[in-house]
Amino acid sequence: MLEAFLSLDILDGLVPITAFVLGAAALVLLLVRPPTRRWLRALAIAVVAGGASAVLLWLVCVRWLDLFGGSLGIATYLWTAATCMAVAVAIVSLYRARLWRRIVASAAVVVFLVCGALGINASFGLNRTVGNLLNVVVPHPVRLAPPSADGDSSGVGALWSHWRPPAGMPQTGEQGTVEIPATISGFHARSAGIYLPPAARTSNPPPLPVVLMLMGQPGNPDPSPIGRVLDAYAQHNNGLAPIVVVADQLGPGTPDTGCVDSARFGKVYTYLTEDVPAFIRARLNVVRDHRFWTIAGYSNGGQCAISIGSKRPDLFRSIIDVSGEEYPGSSNPRLALHDLFANSQASYDAAKPLTILAGKQLPSTTAVFTACLDDPHYYGVARTVSAAAKAAGMSVTLTALPSGGHGLRALLEGLHAAFAVVYPVMDLSRPGEPARDG
């Protein structure tokens, strides 16, 4: 029962439609009453007060405290204003009203808040289910093919040229969850997401490249966005795509861990660079040659990807940074300094990607940075960090997406652009030319 509730789709279907219909009906019931001077004055006050509350929230949370590391987008602000004004209308409807109207007004407050949450969530598009919104991972175990001895074969790099899909190969990949033991780190991570491409679902699957994907904060190790992108690439590359592990770098409370080892949140860096790779090698049918391993991340995870990829070229030779943050805890540096680095500014500075890259020469690493032009803060970060990566000798591609903000569209289009570059590097498509995904 609980799993069914957590799996409810809140982007499409009956849940959002029902909520919005109830919200509209409640607002109409509250507004339709004799237009006395007292009521019209109360209504005007409610609308103004609600709008002012929305502006105050914006000023405090976005402009002054910068809790989100930049603008949240016009859609979020419109939904916030509409919700605040609707709630204010419900509150003034409680005054000198009949019992049925007070009941409707009380219930309407809850309905309006739910509608606002659903609307804001839809504007980003990243949380499809109730579980996603609440940062709860619903278990969905998948059967894993055992590792193959061919994973150490030197000829695996030519997989794109000799692999032929067998009859009956599925048209799409499989998504689910896996449990990754934190044997070395002890970090309390949520279940990881996993994507197995069509080629991995055959009776005799080849060893495949691997991608370690890290999502945003707050967020979930959800494989569906990257799985959607790679299904499109697999369609045009004989079912070939990397196996993807979407690891949890946040933990159950979804704090910004910065992907570093800290006394406050645990050994996250160790988890991602020791425990997760050990699981991949032991349980997944992947290529053992780390030239074909990629670390990818979105937003909070993008900072993690460039930081870890720059530190550990022995693990990852390709890096994908989609709308990534500039450094650990960039939305609240003062808190990050305390929680992640025990008030050591030197340690904090050393963990920033620009510092890491300044001391490196990584000519064998490929890095792709993407961000949207209508997300100016993160596009500026992408330009700055990609320039540092280029100065460190990486083969760098910076893709400016025309639009998409900082939500699902930015993630999907960023991954589409990135894998066009990374596919041939992973030898999943013809070297020297961008891969096709449609």
N, C-alpha and C positions, 0 to 999 in steps of 0.2 A: 504494500500500500504506500509506504513512504517512498520507495524507489519510483513508483508510478507518478507520485506527486512531483518529485524532484526532476523527473524526465519530461514534464509538461513543456510544450513548445510555447514560449512567450514572445516570439517574434512574429509568427504567423499562426493562423488557425483560430480556434474558438476562444482561447483564453484572452488574447488582446481584444478581439472583436467584442466579446461579452463585456469586458471591463469598460471599453469605450462607450458602448451602447448604454450601460448602466450609468456611467458618468454623465453622458449627455441627458439621459432621462431625469437623473437627479437634479441637474442644473436647471432644466426646464421647470420641474415641479417647484423648485425654490424660487425661481424668478416670476412665475405666473401667480400673481396675487394682486389685489386691488392697488392701483398706483397712487397711494396716498403720499402726501408730501413727506411724512415721516419715513415711510418705506423707501422712497426715492433718495432721500438724503442719506439714509443708512446704507443703501446700495452703493451710492457714489463713494461714501467713506470707505466701504469694504474694498471696492475696486482700487481706489487710490492707495489704501493701506497695503493691500496685497501686492500691488506693483512696487511700492516702496520697499516692502520686505524682500522681494526678489532682487531689487537693486542693491539692498544692503548685503544680502548673501553674496552677491557677485563681488562687491567691493571688499568684503572681509575675506572670503575664501579664495578668490581668484587674484584680485589686485594687490591686497595688502599681505596676506599670508602666503599666496602663491602655492596653495596646497596641491595643485595638479600640474605644476610645471608648465603653465601656459594656458591659452584660451581653451575653453571647452566646446566652442562652436555655437553658432547662432541658434541651431535647433535646440540645444540644451537650455539656452537662456530663455527661449520662447516657451518651452515646456515648463521651466521653473516659474516664469511669470504667470502663465496660465493656471498652474497648480496653486500658487500662492493666492491669486485672486479668487479662484473657485472656493478654496478653503475659507477665505475671509467672508465670502457670500454665505457659506454654510453657517459660519459662526454668528453673523448678525441675524440669520434666520431663526436662531434659537430664542431671540428676545421677543417677548410678548406674542408668542405664536401658539397655535393650537398644538395639542399633544402629537397628532400625526405628523405635523410639520417639524416638530422638534425631533421626532424619531427619524424622519427622512434626513434632516440636517445632520444629525449625529452620524448616521450611516454614511452620508455623503462625504464627510470628512475623510473617512477611510477609503472610500471609492476614489475620490479625487487624488489622494496620495498614491494609491495603486496605479491609477492612470498616468500620473506624472512619472512614476518610476518606470513604467512600461514604455512611455514615450521617450524618455531620456535614454533608456536602454536600447530602444530601437534606433535612435539617432546614431549610436555607435555600432550597433549590430553584432557585438562580440559575444554576448551572452544569450544563447538560444534557448536554454532551459532554465527552470527554476533553480536547479542545482548549480548551473553556471553562475546565475545571479547571486546565489548565496555562497559561492566558492566551495561547494561540496562536490566531490567527485563521485559519481555513481559507478560502482564496479561493473565492468563488462569484459571479463577475461577472454583472451583469444588463445588459440592453439598456436604454438611457435614451432616452426621447423627447426630441427637441431642443426647446429653449426656443421658445415661441410669442410672436409680436408682441403677442398679446392679453394677455400678462402685464402690460402697462402700461395696459390699459383701465380706465377709471374705473368701468365697469359691472360689474367682476368681483365687487364686493362683494355683488351680488345673486345669486351663483351658486346658492345654496340654493333660490331661487325659480324659476329658469328652466332649470336643468340637468335633463335627462331621460335616464336611462341607455339607451344603445342596445341593440338586441337582441344577445345573445351576450356581453354584458359579463361578465367573470369574477366569481364570487361572493366571492372573497377576493383580498387583495393579494399582491404578490410581494416576497420578501425576498432579499437577497444582500449583496455587498460592492462597494465602489468605492474607487479610489485617489485620494486628494486631495493634489495637489502642495503642498508646503510652500514655495512660491515666495518668500514674504516672510519667513516666520519661520525656516525651516530646521529646524523641529522634526521629530524622527524618530518619526512616529506610525505605528501599525499601520493596516491597512486599515479604513476606516469601514464600518459597517453601513448598509443602506438599506432602506426600506420604500416600495413603490409601491402605493397603494390601488387598488381595482377601477377607479375612474374614470380613473386614469392609465394603465390597461392597455387602453384602447379604441383604436380606429383613429384617432379624432380627439379626443384627450384635452384637457380644459380646463386652463388654468393653475390651479394649486392652491396653497393656503397651504403653509407649510413649518414643520417643527419640527426644531430642533437638539436632539438628545437626548444626555445625558451619563450614563454609568452609574457604578457604585460602584468602590471601590478596596480590595483588588485586584479586577479585573473585566475585562470584555471589551466592545467596542463591538458588542453583540449586539442585533439588531433584533427578535428573536422576542417578548420580553415586550410591547413597545409595539405591535408588529404584531398580536399577539393581541387587544389591547384595541381597536385601531382597526378591525380586521375586524368586531368586534361593532358598533361605531358605524356603519361603512359599510353594514352590512346594513339599518339602519333609517334611513339618510339617502341613499338612491339611489346607493349606491356612493361617496359623497363622504367623503373623509378627507384630512388633510394628507399631503404627502410628508415622510418622516422621514429625516434623516441622523443616524446614531448615530456621532458623532465620538469618536476616541480622545484623551482628555486626559492619558493616563498614559505611553504609550510602551511599548516591549517589556519593560522591567523592571518595569512597573506600580508605580512609586513614587508617592507622594502629591505631585503637582506643584503642588497648590493652584490650578491653572488661572491661574498668574501667570507672568510672564517672570522667569526666574532664570538665573544663570550655571551652576548645578548641573544643571538639567534642560532648559534651553532656553526658547525663547519660546513658551510654551503659550498665553498670553493672545492674543498676536499671531496664532498659528495659528487660534484659535477665532473671532477677531473680524475677521480679514483674509483668510486663505487659505481657510477653510471657506466664508464667505459668497461669496467670489469664485468658488469652484467651483460653489456652488449657482446663482448667477446665470448662469454660463456654460454649465452642463451640464444643468440640470434645468428642467422646464417648470413654473415656479412663478410665483406672483403677485409682481410686483416691489415693490408697495406694502408697506412694512415694518409697517404696521398689522396685517397678517395673518401676521406671522412670530412664532414662539414659541420660547423656549428652555426646555427641561425637563431635570430631572436627578433622579437617585436617590442618596441617601446622599452620598458624596463629590461626585457630580455635582450634587446639589441645592444644595450650597454654591456650586458654580461657576455654577449657573443664576441664583440670586438676586444674586450678585456681578456677573456680566456683564450680566444684564438691567437691574440698577440703574445700571450705568455707561454702558450703550449702549442707551438707549431709541430711538435712531435706527435700531437694528438689530432690536430685539425689543420688541413692545408687550405681549406676554403672557409670564408666567413661571410655570412649574410646578416646585414644590420638594417632592419626595416623600421624607419621612424624611431631610431634608438635615442635613449637619453644620453646626455653628455658624460656623466660620471655617476658613481654610486650615490644614491640618496639625493639626487639633484633637485627633487621637489621640496626637500627640507634639509639643507646641508647642516644646519645646526644640530638637528636631531640625529642625523647620520654620523656626525662627528662624535657625538656622545655614545650612541648605541652600537655603532659598527667599529669605531676606531679608538674607543676609550679616551676620547679627548686629545688624541695625538694628531695634530695637524700634519705632521710629517708623514705619518702612516696613511692618512687620508689622501694627501697629494700623490703619494706613491702608487695608490690604487686607481688613479684616474687614467683613462685610456690615453690622453695626450702625453702623460708622463711615461707610461709604459712604452708607447710607440717611439718616444724621443730617444730611447736607449736601445732600439732594435734595428736590425737590417734583415728583412724577411722577403727576399726576392722570389722564394718558392711559394709564397702564399697569395691566393686570389681573394680579393675582398670586394663585395658589392654593397653599396649603400643606396637606399631609396627613401624618399620622403615626398610629401605633397607640397606644392607651391602654396596651397591655401591652408597650410599648417606651418606658418613661417618660423615659429620657434624651432620645431624639430627639423625643418629643412636647413635652417642655419646651423644646427648641430651637425647634420649630415655633411654639409660642406666643410665645416671645420675639421671634423674627425677624419673624413675621407682624404683631406689634404695631408694630414699627419700620417695616415697610412701610406699614402703615395710617397711621402718623404722617407718613410721607413723601407722603401723598396718593394712594397706589395704591388701586384697587378690590380689596379683599382678601377672600378666602374661606379660612377655616381649617376643615378637615374632620378630626374625630377619629374614626378607625376603631376599632371595638370591639376587634378582635384581629388578629393577623397578624405580631407581632414585628417583626423587621428583615430579612425575607427576601422570597421571591417573592410571597407573598400580600400583603404590605404594598405592594410595588411595583405589582402588578396592580390591587388595589382602590384604591390611591392614584391611579393613572392614570385608572381608570374615573371616580372622583369628580371629578378635575380636568378631564377633557375635557367633562363635563357642563356645566361653567362656560365653558370656553374655546371649545367648538364654535361657539356663537352669536357670540362675539367675532371668530372667524375667518370669520364669515359662511358657515359650512357647515351651519347650521340656523337656524331662525326666531329672530330677535333677541328678547331679553327673556324667554326661558324656557329652562330646562335642556334640553340635547339628550338624546335617547333612545339607549340602547345595548342595549335588550332589552325 
